[in-house]
Amino acid sequence: MEDDNLILHQCFNTSKNIVKTEKIHIPIASECGLGCFYCDFNKSKNIMKYNGLPGTSEHLVESEKDMISYLSEKFSLFPSCNIIGVSGPGDPLINLNQFNSLLNIIENHYPEKTICVCTSGANWNRSKNTVLKCNNIKYMTVTINTLKEQNLSKIYSSIKEKKIEPYQFIQNQRDIVIDCLRNEINVKLNIVYIEGVNDVEILDIYNYFKPYGLNCINLLPKIDKEINPVCKNKTINFNENASYAHKINELYKNNVPLVTHCFNCSSDYCG
C-alpha cells in the first residue's frame, strides 16, 4: 500500500488511481549551467514556454516582492492548494539567493504549505544545509541520467567542456538522494531516456538507490531537437511522445516503481 503522503502528491503517485491535487509552481531560477544536450535552456532566450515543453516558463519571479505577489495571486485562485513546487526554469539549488528568499517567505506567510523541489543535485554540497533545515520541504525530484562518468560528456556540455568535475557531479547527485531519504524527504528520480547512452542503465540506477528507500522513478523520453527544434518554437507532438513513453515504461514496469502520467509539466504550472 502506498504512503498516504505520496498519494496526496500526484507527481509521486505510482498508483493507477491518481488523486488529482492542486499545486502551484513558482519559477524563480534563472541560472542552470549544466548544458544538458536535450534541454536548450538559455536564460536570455529560452525562458519562454514552448508549447508545454517540460520545465519551461513564460516568465521569472526573482524578487521577494514579486514572489509575495505571485503566491498571493495564485493562492487566491487555488485556495485549497497545499503544495508549492519549485522546479525551474533553471535549477533552484543553483539559484540559492532566490531559493533562500522563497523559503523565508513561505516560512513567514505560508508555514502550513509543503514544498516540492526539482533539481539536478549538482550544487548539493553548497545547498544541503539550506534544504535539510527547512521543515516544509517534503518532496525532492532529482534528475539523474547516468551514474557512469564516461557517459556524462554525452549528456552535459558542462562536463564535455570540463567546466564541472565529473566525479564531484555524480557524488553530489548520489548524496542528495541519500541525504534526503535519510531525512524523511520523499525522492523521485527523473531519468531522461536516451537510446544508445543510458538506456541500459535504468535498472542499475534504480537498484543503486533502492536500499535507501527511493520512492519512484519518472522515465522521460528524450525529445529529438532535430525533429522538434525547440528554439524555433515548433509544436511538439506530445501524442507521439506519450506513445514512446508508454513503450519505455512497459520495459520496466515490473521492476521499477514508475510514475507514468506526467512528462511535460512546466515550471510555472498552477492548478
C-alpha positions as CSV (number, residue, x, y, z in Angstrom):
1,M,0.0,0.0,0.0
2,E,1.3,3.4,-0.9
3,D,2.2,6.0,1.6
4,D,-0.7,8.5,2.1
5,N,1.7,11.4,1.6
6,L,2.6,10.1,-1.9
7,I,-1.0,9.6,-2.9
8,L,-1.6,13.2,-1.9
9,H,1.1,14.4,-4.3
10,Q,0.2,13.1,-7.7
11,C,3.7,13.6,-9.1
12,F,4.9,10.9,-6.7
13,N,2.0,8.6,-7.1
14,T,2.7,5.3,-8.8
15,S,-0.9,4.1,-8.5
16,K,-3.2,3.8,-11.4
17,N,-5.9,5.5,-9.4
18,I,-4.5,9.0,-9.5
19,V,-5.9,11.5,-7.0
20,K,-5.5,14.9,-8.7
21,T,-4.2,17.5,-6.3
22,E,-3.7,21.2,-6.8
23,K,-0.2,22.6,-6.9
24,I,1.4,26.0,-7.5
25,H,4.8,26.2,-9.3
26,I,6.8,29.3,-8.9
27,P,9.6,29.9,-11.5
28,I,12.4,31.5,-9.5
29,A,15.5,30.0,-11.1
30,S,17.2,31.9,-13.9
31,E,20.6,30.0,-13.8
32,C,21.4,26.4,-14.6
33,G,24.8,26.0,-16.3
34,L,24.7,22.2,-16.8
35,G,24.1,22.4,-20.6
36,C,22.1,19.3,-20.9
37,F,22.2,18.5,-24.6
38,Y,18.4,17.6,-24.7
39,C,17.3,20.9,-23.0
40,D,18.2,24.0,-25.0
41,F,17.9,26.1,-21.8
42,N,19.3,29.6,-22.1
43,K,18.2,32.3,-19.6
44,S,18.2,35.0,-22.3
45,K,16.3,33.1,-25.0
46,N,14.5,30.1,-23.6
47,I,12.7,31.2,-20.5
48,M,9.5,31.4,-22.5
49,K,7.3,28.4,-22.6
50,Y,7.5,26.3,-25.8
51,N,4.1,24.6,-26.1
52,G,4.4,23.0,-22.7
53,L,7.9,21.8,-23.0
54,P,9.0,20.4,-19.6
55,G,10.5,22.8,-17.2
56,T,10.0,26.0,-19.2
57,S,8.2,29.1,-18.1
58,E,6.6,32.2,-19.5
59,H,8.4,34.5,-17.0
60,L,10.6,34.6,-14.0
61,V,9.7,35.6,-10.4
62,E,13.0,36.6,-8.8
63,S,12.5,39.5,-6.3
64,E,11.0,39.0,-2.9
65,K,8.2,41.5,-3.7
66,D,7.3,39.6,-6.9
67,M,7.4,36.2,-5.1
68,I,5.0,37.5,-2.4
69,S,2.6,39.0,-5.0
70,Y,2.8,35.8,-7.2
71,L,2.0,33.5,-4.4
72,S,-0.8,35.7,-3.1
73,E,-2.4,35.8,-6.5
74,K,-2.1,32.0,-7.1
75,F,-3.4,31.1,-3.7
76,S,-6.4,33.3,-4.2
77,L,-7.1,31.3,-7.4
78,F,-6.3,27.9,-5.8
79,P,-7.1,28.3,-2.0
80,S,-7.1,24.6,-1.3
81,C,-3.6,24.0,-2.8
82,N,-1.1,22.7,-0.2
83,I,1.9,22.1,-2.5
84,I,4.4,24.8,-3.7
85,G,6.6,23.4,-6.5
86,V,10.0,25.0,-7.2
87,S,11.3,23.5,-10.4
88,G,12.8,25.9,-12.8
89,P,13.2,27.1,-15.4
90,G,16.8,26.8,-14.3
91,D,17.9,24.9,-11.2
92,P,16.6,26.2,-7.9
93,L,19.5,24.9,-5.9
94,I,22.0,26.7,-8.1
95,N,20.0,30.0,-7.6
96,L,20.4,30.0,-3.8
97,N,19.7,33.7,-3.2
98,Q,16.3,33.4,-4.8
99,F,15.7,30.0,-3.2
100,N,16.5,31.2,0.3
101,S,14.3,34.3,-0.2
102,L,11.4,32.0,-1.2
103,L,11.9,29.7,1.8
104,N,11.8,32.7,4.1
105,I,8.6,33.9,2.5
106,I,6.9,30.5,2.8
107,E,8.0,30.1,6.4
108,N,6.6,33.6,7.3
109,H,3.4,33.6,5.2
110,Y,2.6,30.0,4.4
111,P,4.1,27.9,7.1
112,E,1.4,25.1,6.6
113,K,2.3,24.6,3.0
114,T,4.5,21.8,1.7
115,I,7.4,22.4,-0.7
116,C,8.4,20.2,-3.6
117,V,11.8,20.9,-5.3
118,C,13.1,19.8,-8.6
119,T,16.9,19.9,-9.2
120,S,19.9,18.1,-10.8
121,G,21.5,18.0,-7.4
122,A,24.7,19.3,-9.0
123,N,25.0,22.0,-6.3
124,W,24.1,19.8,-3.3
125,N,27.4,20.4,-1.5
126,R,26.5,24.1,-1.3
127,S,22.8,23.8,-0.8
128,K,22.5,20.8,1.5
129,N,22.2,22.8,4.8
130,T,19.6,25.1,3.3
131,V,17.3,22.2,2.2
132,L,17.7,19.9,5.3
133,K,17.0,22.7,7.8
134,C,13.7,23.6,6.1
135,N,10.8,21.5,7.5
136,N,8.5,22.5,4.7
137,I,10.4,20.6,2.1
138,K,8.9,17.1,1.9
139,Y,9.4,16.2,-1.7
140,M,12.5,16.2,-3.9
141,T,12.7,15.3,-7.6
142,V,16.3,14.8,-8.8
143,T,17.2,14.4,-12.5
144,I,19.8,11.7,-12.7
145,N,20.6,10.4,-16.2
146,T,23.6,8.3,-15.5
147,L,25.9,7.2,-12.7
148,K,28.8,6.4,-15.1
149,E,31.4,9.1,-15.5
150,Q,32.1,8.1,-19.1
151,N,28.5,8.9,-20.1
152,L,28.4,12.4,-18.6
153,S,30.1,14.1,-21.5
154,K,27.4,12.6,-23.9
155,I,24.7,14.3,-21.9
156,Y,26.1,17.5,-20.4
157,S,28.1,20.2,-22.3
158,S,29.4,21.5,-18.9
159,I,31.2,18.1,-18.4
160,K,32.3,17.8,-22.0
161,E,33.8,21.3,-21.8
162,K,35.4,20.5,-18.4
163,K,33.5,23.2,-16.6
164,I,32.3,20.7,-13.9
165,E,34.4,17.9,-12.5
166,P,32.6,14.6,-13.3
167,Y,33.4,12.8,-10.0
168,Q,32.0,15.7,-7.9
169,F,28.9,15.9,-10.1
170,I,28.0,12.3,-9.6
171,Q,28.9,12.4,-5.9
172,N,26.5,15.3,-5.4
173,Q,23.8,13.5,-7.2
174,R,24.2,10.4,-5.1
175,D,24.4,12.4,-1.9
176,I,21.3,14.5,-2.5
177,V,19.2,11.4,-2.9
178,I,20.6,9.5,0.0
179,D,20.7,12.6,2.4
180,C,17.1,13.5,1.6
181,L,15.8,9.9,2.1
182,R,17.6,9.7,5.4
183,N,16.0,12.9,6.5
184,E,12.4,11.7,5.5
185,I,12.1,13.7,2.3
186,N,10.4,11.7,-0.4
187,V,12.5,11.4,-3.5
188,K,11.6,10.8,-7.1
189,L,14.2,10.4,-9.9
190,N,13.6,11.9,-13.3
191,I,15.6,10.0,-15.9
192,V,15.7,11.3,-19.5
193,Y,15.8,8.1,-21.5
194,I,18.4,8.4,-24.2
195,E,18.8,5.4,-26.6
196,G,22.4,4.4,-27.0
197,V,23.6,6.4,-23.9
198,N,21.7,5.4,-20.7
199,D,19.0,3.0,-21.9
200,V,20.9,0.0,-20.4
201,E,21.4,1.8,-17.1
202,I,17.9,2.4,-15.9
203,L,17.8,-0.7,-13.6
204,D,21.3,0.0,-12.3
205,I,20.3,3.5,-11.3
206,Y,17.2,2.3,-9.5
207,N,18.9,-0.6,-7.8
208,Y,21.7,1.7,-6.5
209,F,19.2,3.9,-4.6
210,K,16.5,1.2,-3.8
211,P,18.2,0.2,-0.5
212,Y,17.9,3.8,0.8
213,G,14.1,3.8,0.1
214,L,13.8,5.6,-3.2
215,N,10.1,6.3,-3.8
216,C,9.7,6.2,-7.5
217,I,11.1,7.0,-11.0
218,N,9.7,9.0,-13.9
219,L,11.2,8.0,-17.3
220,L,11.1,10.9,-19.7
221,P,11.7,10.2,-23.4
222,K,14.2,12.5,-24.9
223,I,12.6,15.0,-27.3
224,D,14.6,15.0,-30.5
225,K,15.6,18.6,-31.2
226,E,16.2,17.8,-34.9
227,I,12.6,16.6,-35.3
228,N,11.2,19.2,-32.8
229,P,13.6,22.1,-32.8
230,V,12.6,23.9,-29.6
231,C,14.4,27.1,-30.5
232,K,12.1,27.6,-33.5
233,N,9.0,27.2,-31.3
234,K,7.6,24.4,-33.4
235,T,4.8,22.3,-31.9
236,I,5.9,19.1,-30.2
237,N,3.8,16.1,-30.9
238,F,3.1,15.0,-27.4
239,N,0.9,12.1,-28.6
240,E,3.9,10.6,-30.2
241,N,6.0,11.3,-27.1
242,A,3.4,9.8,-24.8
243,S,3.3,6.7,-27.0
244,Y,7.1,6.4,-26.8
245,A,7.0,6.9,-23.1
246,H,4.4,4.1,-22.7
247,K,6.7,1.7,-24.6
248,I,9.6,2.6,-22.4
249,N,7.6,2.2,-19.2
250,E,6.4,-1.2,-20.4
251,L,10.0,-2.4,-20.3
252,Y,10.5,-1.6,-16.6
253,K,7.0,-1.6,-15.0
254,N,7.6,-5.0,-13.3
255,N,10.9,-4.0,-11.7
256,V,10.7,-0.3,-11.0
257,P,8.0,1.9,-9.2
258,L,7.1,4.2,-12.1
259,V,5.2,7.4,-12.3
260,T,3.6,7.1,-15.7
261,H,1.2,10.0,-16.0
262,C,3.5,13.0,-16.2
263,F,6.3,14.1,-18.5
264,N,5.7,17.7,-19.6
265,C,5.0,19.8,-16.6
266,S,6.1,23.4,-17.0
267,S,7.9,25.3,-14.1
268,D,5.0,27.8,-13.8
269,Y,2.1,25.4,-14.0
270,C,-0.7,26.0,-11.5
271,G,-3.8,24.0,-10.9
